[in-house]
Every structure is written in structure tokens, then in C-alpha cells.
């Protein structure tokens, strides 16, 4: 009788934690911590761990962080600068 109540309460608390907003984030945190422990114990880290232990490919720098990434962008930037200097000269 008591063991049934304990099992029922445990199941109830587990369901509450899984469906409650704060409990859901707690469950996700625990899963994440467990996955980190599993990765560290297996010796696989970084991107290779995310890929299931496969060898990670090289990461290349994307051009999105470079403001002068193409001739079109340089062209537009030059025109904007020219317009800005023209408007300053006419206002002065």
C-alpha cells in the first residue's frame, strides 16, 4: 500500500516537472548535464560529440562577418559615402 503511494507520487512529481515550465527547463538541464557527463566519460568532445562520435569536418570562416564581402557591397558602400560627403558639402 505504501509502496504504491510512493510510486504514484513519484510518477506524479515526474509528470509535474515535465509539464511545468520551470520543471521542464529543469528536466532539460538534467538531460544536458547527463549528456555532458557521457561525452566526457567516452572521451569524445566538441563537435565530434554532437555528431555521434564521428570525426568533425574543418570549420571554415563564413563571409557573413566581413562587411566588404563582395564587390556589390563595396560598390554600395562607396556610393553611400559619396552621397554622405555630397550632402555635407551642400549643407556647409
C-alpha positions as CSV (number, residue, x, y, z in Angstrom):
1,X,0.0,0.0,0.0
2,X,2.7,2.5,1.0
3,X,5.0,1.4,-1.9
4,X,2.1,2.0,-4.3
5,X,1.6,5.5,-2.9
6,X,5.3,6.2,-3.2
7,X,5.4,5.1,-6.9
8,X,2.3,7.1,-7.6
9,X,3.7,10.2,-6.0
10,X,7.0,9.8,-7.8
11,X,5.2,9.4,-11.1
12,X,3.1,12.5,-10.3
13,X,6.1,14.6,-9.4
14,X,7.9,13.5,-12.6
15,X,4.9,14.4,-14.7
16,X,4.6,17.8,-13.0
17,X,8.3,18.5,-13.6
18,X,8.0,17.5,-17.3
19,X,4.9,19.7,-18.0
20,X,5.5,22.7,-15.7
21,X,7.5,25.5,-17.4
22,X,10.2,25.7,-14.7
23,X,10.2,21.9,-14.3
24,X,10.6,21.4,-18.0
25,X,13.7,23.5,-18.1
26,X,15.0,21.6,-15.0
27,X,14.5,18.3,-16.8
28,X,16.2,19.7,-19.9
29,X,19.1,20.9,-17.7
30,X,19.5,17.4,-16.2
31,X,19.4,15.7,-19.6
32,X,22.1,18.2,-20.8
33,X,24.3,17.6,-17.8
34,X,23.9,13.8,-18.3
35,X,24.9,14.1,-21.9
36,X,27.9,16.2,-21.0
37,X,29.0,13.5,-18.4
38,X,28.5,10.8,-21.0
39,X,30.6,12.7,-23.5
40,X,33.4,13.3,-21.0
41,X,33.4,9.7,-20.0
42,X,33.6,8.5,-23.6
43,X,36.4,10.9,-24.4
44,X,34.6,12.4,-27.3
45,X,34.2,16.2,-27.0
46,X,33.3,19.2,-29.1
47,X,31.6,19.0,-32.4
48,X,32.5,15.3,-32.8
49,X,30.4,14.5,-29.8
50,X,27.4,16.3,-31.3
51,X,27.9,14.2,-34.5
52,X,27.7,11.0,-32.5
53,X,31.5,10.5,-32.2
54,X,32.2,10.9,-35.9
55,X,35.3,12.8,-37.0
56,X,34.5,16.5,-37.2
57,X,35.0,18.4,-40.5
58,X,37.0,21.5,-40.7
59,X,35.2,24.7,-39.9
60,X,35.7,27.5,-42.5
61,X,35.1,31.2,-41.8
62,X,31.9,32.4,-43.2
63,X,32.0,35.6,-45.2
64,X,28.9,37.0,-43.4
65,X,31.0,38.7,-40.8
66,X,33.1,40.6,-43.4
67,X,31.3,43.9,-44.3
68,X,33.2,44.1,-47.6
69,X,32.4,40.6,-48.7
70,X,31.6,41.2,-52.3
71,X,32.0,43.9,-55.0
72,X,28.4,44.7,-54.8
73,X,28.7,45.6,-51.1
74,X,31.8,47.6,-51.7
75,X,30.1,49.5,-54.5
76,X,27.0,50.3,-52.4
77,X,29.2,51.4,-49.5
78,X,31.2,53.7,-51.8
79,X,28.0,55.3,-53.2
80,X,26.7,55.8,-49.7
81,X,29.9,57.5,-48.7
82,X,29.9,59.7,-51.8
83,X,26.3,60.7,-51.1
84,X,27.1,61.5,-47.4
85,X,30.0,63.7,-48.4
86,X,27.9,65.5,-51.1
87,X,25.1,66.2,-48.6
88,X,27.7,67.5,-46.1
89,X,29.2,69.8,-48.7
90,X,25.8,71.2,-49.7
91,X,24.8,71.9,-46.1
92,X,28.0,73.7,-45.3
